Amino acid sequence: MKHQENITQYYNINAKSYIKETINIDMSENFDKFMGILPSNGAILDVGSGSGRDLKRFSERKRFATGIDISQELVNAAQEYSGCQVRLKSVLDLNEDSAYAGIWCCASLLHLTNDEFIKALKVMYIALEDNGVILISVKKGDKETIDALGRYMNYYQEDFIKKEAVKVGLEEIDFWETPHAIASRNESFITFIFKKNII
């Protein structure tokens, strides 16, 4: 878990520059597909709320949304920008049952090891209502590395995510691949929407 402490420290120190870099990124494709499948009622959880960009957009669509983030600086910023409640919490510590119609993980699981990712899937599955949906967007690849900013970063394979999602009881609804929103980064994101099966 040492890398998680390092990630928290990084975002606390660099919150302002991170917000400036990400707050105006257009996530319309992800957002529209997610909203098109999301049940018409029920709460949304934004995992890794960052600047509060996506929370604000959910709120503007008249959806009740809350967020979690591991950085106190980002929690404060997201609450101020979006007007939504944001808690200081890691997705790994999520302990709610059937609380959300949708869970939004847009570029927020990048700093998890494979084992942590599997744990996150399990706790998010429990937190979803029956027929709830989850969006997961991660960097495509097959490596773990420390990036140029000193952050632990995990690049995921499509098959790994699909296999682990099925194991916990999630059904794949949609999948697509897009280039990184910051053009200077030669990377791709793979994005999934899964639905919680009723057992």
URWOBEL-V118873 format. One record per residue. N is the residue number from 0. PSI is psi in degrees with one decimal (NA if undefined). Layout:
n,psi
N,PSI
N,PSI
This chain:
n,psi
0,-1.6
1,-38.4
2,-29.8
3,-38.4
4,-40.1
5,-40.0
6,-44.7
7,-45.7
8,-41.7
9,-49.0
10,-29.4
11,-40.1
12,-37.1
13,23.6
14,-45.5
15,-45.2
16,-35.5
17,-43.5
18,-45.1
19,-37.0
20,-28.7
21,-16.2
22,-26.1
23,9.9
24,133.7
25,110.0
26,30.1
27,-40.8
28,-49.5
29,-45.6
30,-47.8
31,-39.6
32,-40.8
33,-47.9
34,-29.2
35,-21.4
36,-23.9
37,135.1
38,149.9
39,-20.1
40,160.0
41,159.7
42,158.6
43,137.8
44,124.0
45,109.3
46,120.5
47,66.1
48,-21.8
49,-123.0
50,-17.1
51,7.1
52,-50.4
53,-35.5
54,-43.7
55,-39.1
56,-38.4
57,-44.0
58,-39.3
59,-23.9
60,13.2
61,30.6
62,140.8
63,118.3
64,141.8
65,167.5
66,165.2
67,149.9
68,154.0
69,-7.3
70,123.5
71,-36.2
72,-40.3
73,-34.1
74,-48.4
75,-44.7
76,-42.6
77,-40.3
78,-44.1
79,-41.7
80,-39.3
81,-25.4
82,7.6
83,158.6
84,133.9
85,129.3
86,149.3
87,100.2
88,143.6
89,146.8
90,-28.2
91,-19.2
92,9.8
93,130.2
94,46.4
95,154.9
96,119.2
97,45.0
98,-17.0
99,138.6
100,-25.7
101,144.3
102,128.6
103,114.3
104,76.2
105,102.3
106,32.2
107,-1.1
108,18.1
109,-21.2
110,17.4
111,140.7
112,169.4
113,-42.7
114,-39.8
115,-37.4
116,-43.6
117,-42.8
118,-42.2
119,-42.1
120,-43.4
121,-46.5
122,-31.3
123,-35.9
124,-45.5
125,-37.1
126,-18.0
127,142.8
128,161.5
129,135.1
130,7.9
131,161.0
132,153.1
133,132.3
134,130.1
135,122.2
136,120.9
137,165.8
138,138.7
139,136.2
140,-162.9
141,63.2
142,158.3
143,136.5
144,167.1
145,120.0
146,-179.1
147,-18.4
148,2.8
149,12.8
150,138.0
151,133.6
152,133.1
153,130.3
154,129.1
155,150.8
156,144.2
157,-45.8
158,-36.6
159,-48.0
160,-44.5
161,-42.3
162,-45.9
163,-32.8
164,-43.7
165,-38.3
166,-37.3
167,-8.4
168,19.6
169,141.6
170,130.6
171,129.4
172,-37.2
173,156.2
174,138.5
175,163.1
176,138.5
177,152.2
178,159.5
179,138.3
180,-23.8
181,106.6
182,-28.5
183,-12.6
184,118.3
185,69.9
186,160.8
187,152.2
188,140.6
189,134.3
190,136.3
191,145.7
192,125.2
193,155.0
194,141.2
195,118.5
196,144.5
197,119.2
198,NA
